[in-house]
């Protein structure tokens, strides 16, 4: 696990936002919530958010053009 992803806190609005984007990305990729690939998406999404990518369109654009599966 990435320490920054574990130690940072988010307010309820941020969690709802991240969950909504995560659900959208997983749906588009056909991922189930408990899969390794979905976990990889979640970790990367949190890292991007913590680095300042807080715009929904930017997050979607990142994941639309990024392959996690080799």
Steps between C-alpha positions, in 0.01 A plus 500: 500500500605857434547678837361832373184326385452351846586798720317787328147581596217613277183683586164338413462705181843392378423136576170521313677663204778239490249215537290634213800531268633160611163336431486662155852387408433146624173484307670620180775240542272218614677469837345364817554694821713237671730416211873568494453727200232703680734535799772625265258759361408612852862540611594696190188716522576593861860581411390722213246674719758561772736647239236751394296332226162584653300553183266217400564544128876490551477180704276337239731612221799352684334162542350500150852516358677277754528124490555304820506165328824495309 
